[in-house]
Amino acid sequence: MSSNLLLLLTTVPKEFDSQSLIKQLLQKKLCVCVQVIPTIKSFYNWDGNLVEDEEQQLQIKFISKNQTELEKEIINSHPYNVPEIIAITPNYVSKSYLDWANSDH
């Protein structure tokens, strides 16, 4: 089933208070669910240097109409100069989950 539900991925530093950001996003109804992977290892080039960091990954499920506001909120609250913001469109979402996601929370 095609849907208006998207998945946004972002990472934050391991020591970042992700719960505060998550509560803010949920209270403003910009997303329907956030899952936190508490520790991931990230490797990337930054300012000409190879960087290895421990981060948290946030998997944010949201309705497409909220994408612009959700992105603004993440950028305004994010500790990185260039936050990772990747939105993924799922190939399938079960009807019952989609109905829940589209309901007024």
C-alpha positions as CSV (number, residue, x, y, z in Angstrom):
1,M,0.0,0.0,0.0
2,S,1.4,3.4,-1.0
3,S,1.2,6.0,1.6
4,N,1.9,9.5,2.8
5,L,4.1,8.1,5.6
6,L,7.8,8.8,5.3
7,L,10.9,7.8,7.4
8,L,13.5,10.5,8.2
9,L,16.9,9.5,9.4
10,T,19.2,11.8,11.3
11,T,22.2,11.3,13.6
12,V,23.1,13.3,16.7
13,P,26.1,13.1,19.0
14,K,26.1,10.2,21.5
15,E,25.9,12.6,24.4
16,F,23.1,14.7,22.9
17,D,19.8,14.9,24.7
18,S,17.7,13.2,22.0
19,Q,14.7,12.7,24.3
20,S,14.2,16.5,24.5
21,L,14.2,16.8,20.7
22,I,11.9,13.8,20.3
23,K,9.4,15.1,22.9
24,Q,9.4,18.5,21.1
25,L,8.7,16.9,17.7
26,L,5.9,14.7,19.1
27,Q,4.3,17.6,21.1
28,K,4.2,19.7,18.0
29,K,2.7,16.7,16.1
30,L,5.4,16.9,13.5
31,C,5.9,13.2,13.6
32,V,4.1,10.1,14.8
33,C,6.9,7.9,16.1
34,V,10.6,8.1,16.8
35,Q,13.0,5.2,17.4
36,V,16.5,5.7,18.8
37,I,19.4,3.5,18.0
38,P,21.5,4.6,21.0
39,T,25.0,3.9,19.7
40,I,26.2,3.7,16.1
41,K,29.7,4.1,14.7
42,S,30.0,6.7,11.9
43,F,33.0,7.3,9.7
44,Y,33.1,10.3,7.4
45,N,35.4,13.0,6.0
46,W,35.0,16.5,7.6
47,D,37.2,19.5,6.8
48,G,39.8,17.2,5.1
49,N,40.0,14.8,8.0
50,L,38.8,11.2,8.4
51,V,36.4,11.3,11.5
52,E,35.2,8.3,13.5
53,D,32.3,9.2,15.9
54,E,29.9,7.4,18.1
55,E,26.4,8.8,17.5
56,Q,22.7,8.1,18.1
57,Q,20.5,7.5,15.1
58,L,16.9,8.8,15.1
59,Q,14.4,7.1,12.9
60,I,11.5,9.5,12.6
61,K,8.2,8.4,11.1
62,F,6.1,11.4,9.8
63,I,3.3,12.4,7.5
64,S,4.5,14.0,4.3
65,K,2.6,17.3,4.9
66,N,4.8,17.9,7.9
67,Q,8.2,17.5,6.1
68,T,9.1,21.2,5.8
69,E,8.2,22.0,9.4
70,L,9.9,18.9,10.7
71,E,13.1,19.7,8.8
72,K,13.1,23.3,10.1
73,E,12.6,22.0,13.7
74,I,15.4,19.5,13.4
75,I,17.8,22.1,11.9
76,N,17.0,24.7,14.6
77,S,17.5,22.1,17.4
78,H,20.4,20.1,16.0
79,P,23.9,20.5,17.4
80,Y,25.6,19.9,14.0
81,N,26.4,22.6,11.4
82,V,25.2,20.1,8.7
83,P,22.7,17.7,10.2
84,E,21.9,14.5,8.3
85,I,18.4,14.7,7.1
86,I,17.4,11.9,4.8
87,A,13.7,11.2,4.0
88,I,12.8,7.7,2.7
89,T,9.6,6.7,1.1
90,P,8.6,3.1,2.1
91,N,7.4,0.7,-0.6
92,Y,4.8,-0.6,1.7
93,V,3.1,0.4,5.0
94,S,0.4,-1.9,6.5
95,K,-3.1,-0.4,6.4
96,S,-3.5,-0.6,10.2
97,Y,-0.2,1.2,10.9
98,L,-1.0,3.8,8.2
99,D,-4.4,4.4,9.7
100,W,-2.8,4.9,13.1
101,A,-0.2,7.2,11.7
102,N,-2.9,9.3,10.0
103,S,-5.1,9.5,13.1
104,D,-5.1,12.6,15.3
105,H,-2.7,11.7,18.1
